[in-house]
Amino acid sequence: MQDMREVLASVFGFKRFRPGQEEIVEAVIAGRNTLAIMPTGGGKSLCYQLPALCRDDGVTVVISPLIALMRDQVRALREAGVVAGALTSGNTEAETEEVFSALDAGRLRLLYMAPERLASGGTEALLRRIGTRLIAVDEAHCVSQWGHDFRPDYLRIGALRARLGVPLAAFTATADAETREEIVARLFDGQAPETFLRGFDRPNIRLAFAAKDSPRKQLLSFAAARKGQPGIVYCGTRARTEALARALAEAGHKTAFYHGGMDPEERRVVEAQFAREDGLIVVATVAFGMGVDKPDIRWVAHSDLPKSIEAYYQEIGRAGRDGAPADTLTLYGADDIRLRRSQIDEGLAPPERKAADHARLNALLGLAEALSCRRRKLLAYFGETAEPCGNCDLCETPADVFDGTEAVRMALSAILRTGEFFGAGHLTDVLTGNATEKVRARGHDGLPTFGVGRAYDRRIWQAVFRQMMGHDLIRPDPERFGAFRMTDAARPILKGEAAIELRRDTMTRGAARPAVKALVSEEDAPLLSALKAKRRALAEEARVPAYVIFNDRTLIEMAERRPETLDALAGITGVGATKLEKYGAAFLAVITGAAAERPHPARRRLAGQAGGLLYDRLLEVQSDLTRGSDGTAKPMSCPAGLIAKLAELRPADMRGLERILGARRAERFGPAFLEVLQEA
């Protein structure tokens, strides 16, 4: 069993674990059943990849939901020098043969497969033959029928684990208490695994919502402020993805659209383009994203309200996975709320499921209509407490609120007096005293509520009704063509037993556009651009996504710290031994402006380690003694490999030193080398 910290540094290039990772890795290495709920970008994949590499034998099987996700992880592992492979329906015959050859030779450490493959009769026999030591389940919430990405094939995993008699580690970013209970029941046969709830906060992501007001202009303005940065725009319909992609392209952005109605090959092209190109915007339905492992997505926008708070959290979580600043914007309007309510009410789910889905939507609407820090409200849904974050639109510009109790009571009264048979348009006519033909035909111009709301114009009343839906005071009734009906939550307000505050600022035009946070200081920006250009060139040459070479966070650290040697470069987060060997000289040349000196391979292997500096000192001593202490002896030297061995093993006496160098070299260099080794 290898030391996990050594593997962390040498393979992945990380000098320390991210918060919460170490305890999970220890549990998985110890062979304990594990359930880990970690925020997107929190480093879930490392928690099963690292244990697989620490073991001396056996294979870790990773069950993952999307081919694109598996391909990305396999590609990244191979770049780091790890033998990994995937068995998917997207494999070529040669790729599948390569995986089986590596398995038969005992070289492959991680095997990825989709849950659908578990239905194959030969899969269990294969997993027994290759010596499976662990099953890791990515996106474990897919096992839950209460979750937002239910996959029936995930239901086979628990039985497979029991038959193989191996531990299971399950990972997800989005699981409320109800979903967690079902994961335990289905994957662990109800026997509680060691559970790690590592927080849902992503402090680098800025949260923002805005009421729809010319949504296309709002999105174009948001994208313009982030031109050249990769982003995703989620749309509610296929047609909207194509129309908005055209509008963004006309505005000068590199853009592609993606939805489930496209040919599979067309979708694969967009996925590959997004992974490899800098600055591409993909306008997509929610069919896009779960398989995207791109860590440097700088922003995510929603042109329409997501279907639940879990879906929202997972979709915005695709931004800023590298830990650098990222932005989000979610647009919403009354039509979105009606659509989401009707989708729930018109579905075939049982009543208790519909009630749960309405509660999840209510949580998202509460976030949209929040009066103070959005992050506090989001984290509270997942059972966490937090101080105001300072990185959301409401922390930066506090909401302008007013006592909306009187306006809400007027609206509720109009709804009840018109028999709960009308929507916002007709009710607004009644409240503002607009005697349309429809109002007169139904005698609503004679109601006590006719004209009582003339103090507010039509736009304000539309916003009041939207906020009332957001607070779940009223719901559109699908059996009455979307007419509003009052909920139990509204009765205390109608009776004067409770008050309610509304937001004035979302009722008016001209919300200020937030400033975009720079990734680095103005002084470091040119170097970061040059490093990105080098990364892009290397990625195109290797035909891999740019982030597989190095992610944005690594390049940012290079630009800020400006290492000048391989040793210093090895201290940058994300620079492991394999990548240092492959790319170190190229990036040092960009940083220093000169071709980097390439040390002997034995010295390069020690870069960033204490043994590297010891190697250099031993080399200096050898140089001084090449012709002996008096400078007249026959020239003699030690091969670089032997000096590296001394630096690694550090013998404590002449006998140990002689075993490595041989008698003649030990006689010449031994006393001086021992002095250096003892000082170290």
Secondary structure, DSSP 8 states (H G I E B T S, - for coil): ---HHHHHHHHH--SS--TTHHHHHHHHHTT--EEEE--TTS-TTHHHHHHHHHSSS-EEEEE-S-HHHHHHHHHHHHHTT--EEEE-TT--HHHHHHHHHHHHTT---EEEE-GGGGGSTTHHHHHHHTTEEEEEESSGGGG-TTSSS--GGGGGHHHHHHHHT--EEEEES---HHHHHHHHHHHSTT---EEEE-----TTEEB-EEE-SSHHHHHHHHHHTTTTS-EEEE-SSHHHHHHHHHHHHHTT--EEEE-TTS-HHHHHHHHHHHHH-TT-EEEE-TTSSTT---TT--EEEESS--SSHHHHHHHHTTS-TTSS-EEEEEEE-HHHHHHHHHHHHTS-S-HHHHHHHHHHHHHHHHHHT-SS-HHHHHHHHTT------S-BHHHHS---EEE-HHHHHHHHHHHHHTTT---HHHHHHHHHT---HHHHHTTGGGSTTTTTTTTS-HHHHHHHHHHHHHTTSEEEEGGGTTEEEE-GGGHHHHTTS---EEESGGGSS---------SS-TTTHHHHHHHHHHHHHHHHHHTS-HHHH--HHHHHHHHHH---SHHHHHTSTT--HHHHHHHHHHHHHHHHSS------HHHHTTTTSHHHHHHHHHHHHHHHTTT-TTS-S------HHHHHHHHHH---SHHHHHHHH-HHHHHHHHHHHHHHHHH-
